[in-house]
């Protein structure tokens, strides 16, 4: 109720000097919030969609050359071309001065994008942007070096796909997905947080690049990351990431070639579950559903099984735990 009260206040920049932001990467995590958020502002971090009508897709294209990391960034889809996607993320309010600092330091290297509020859609109808919000601040495309032909060697060029020395890092993904999993509905467990995490993965493209499992104690991840099995289960079943997950490098950037056949078998065993879970309501914006029932007729099962225990049996849905079809989030 307190969050609803805060969101119900009409937006007035002149009085509060606050801007609304949209985060779609590490800013989602409660362990990695923007510096300077007040306690009330932290309470208003809520899941939201950036609609595909905005003309962007989320990809792996931000390179921080000196430290060797590749992170999420946006990519503008040319007008008239397919590929724009609904992007799952979070909105939150932030003091104007702190927001300006954010793009000068932590998010340095991204273009500042001001996006009209009409391009956003709430994941839960009770938690929406305050009335009068005209646009949101967000990280746009990473900065590209204007000199053609030298982007690979110029550290000032931030727009670059993952490479062996600037790979996708599992620790970065863990930060993002742990942030998504914290959203839960009272009495329903963490399954709705799983839907949010799944929506983030499904609305991310460009996974087929070097991917490094840099977790602390990667061989014993349960020691410090209790959700590791759920996170890996989502990554290994999501249609966007599952092929790349099979080839994820282990510690020291070595291939897990001896395990690839096992991973491929597991992917085949979970494909039926995954194709149902990732293309049903919890991981797509409500506005994407119309009177067309072709999808629901194709995926008409009333329950879905856990990706971690799925089997090839025709009746596996009757023999295993159920993942409920949740469409709303409580905060």
Secondary structure, 3 states (H helix, E strand, C coil): CHHHHHHHCCCCHHHHCEEEEEECCHHHCCCCCCCCCCHHHHHCCEEEEECHHHCEEEEEEEEECCCCEEEEEEEECCCCCCCCCCEEEEEEEEEHHHHHHHHHCCCCCEEEEEEEHHHEEECCCCCCCCCCCCEEEEEEEECCCCCCCCCCCCCCCCECCCECCECEEHHHHHHHHHHHHCCCCCCCCCHHHHHHHHHHHHCEECCCCCEECCCCCHHHHHHCCCCHHHHHHHHHHCCCCHHHHHCCEECCCECCHHHHHHHHHHHHHHHHHHHHHCCCHHHCCHHHCCCCCHHHHHCCCCCEECCCCCCCCCCHHHHCCEECCCCCCCC
